[in-house]
Amino acid sequence: MPAKSKAQQMAAGAALAAKRGETKKSELKGASRSMYDSMSEKQLDEFASTKRKGKPEHVGEGKRH
């Protein structure tokens, strides 16, 4: 499943780095912290590898599912 926004893609990248031991879990905040706790490394990799071109910065309130 691809990320829906640039912010989501970047949060997944931060969580993935922590899962891989490249950064500390204690450095994560907000969405990246919850992604770390609730998603597998494979899921995070799929979100983080999403291309940013054409993605909105943030998903608008009316567009969330």
C-alpha positions in Angstrom: 0.0 0.0 0.0 1.6 3.3 -1.0 1.7 6.4 1.2 -1.0 9.0 0.4 1.1 12.1 1.3 4.7 13.3 1.6 4.3 13.5 5.4 3.1 9.9 5.6 6.0 8.8 3.5 8.5 10.6 5.6 7.0 9.3 8.9 7.3 5.8 7.6 10.9 6.4 6.7 11.7 7.5 10.2 9.9 4.5 11.7 11.7 2.2 9.3 15.1 3.6 10.3 14.3 2.9 14.0 13.1 -0.6 13.2 16.4 -1.3 11.4 18.4 0.1 14.4 19.7 3.1 12.5 18.0 5.6 14.9 16.6 5.2 18.4 12.9 4.5 19.0 13.0 7.2 21.7 13.7 9.8 18.9 10.4 9.1 17.2 7.4 11.3 17.7 3.7 11.4 16.6 2.8 9.4 13.5 6.2 7.8 13.1 6.0 6.4 16.7 2.6 4.8 16.1 3.8 3.4 12.8 6.8 1.9 14.5 4.5 0.1 17.0 1.8 -1.0 14.6 3.5 -1.9 11.3 6.0 -4.5 10.2 9.3 -3.7 8.6 8.0 -4.8 5.2 4.9 -2.5 5.5 7.1 0.4 6.5 9.4 -0.2 3.6 6.5 -0.1 1.2 5.3 3.2 2.6 8.7 4.7 2.7 9.6 3.7 -0.8 6.6 5.5 -2.3 7.5 8.1 -4.9 6.8 11.6 -3.6 6.1 13.2 -7.0 2.5 14.2 -7.3 1.7 13.6 -3.6 0.2 16.3 -1.5 2.2 17.5 1.5 -0.6 16.3 3.8 -3.8 14.5 3.3 -6.8 16.9 3.7 -9.4 16.3 6.4 -12.1 15.5 3.9 -10.0 13.0 2.0 -9.1 10.6 4.9 -10.6 7.1 4.8 
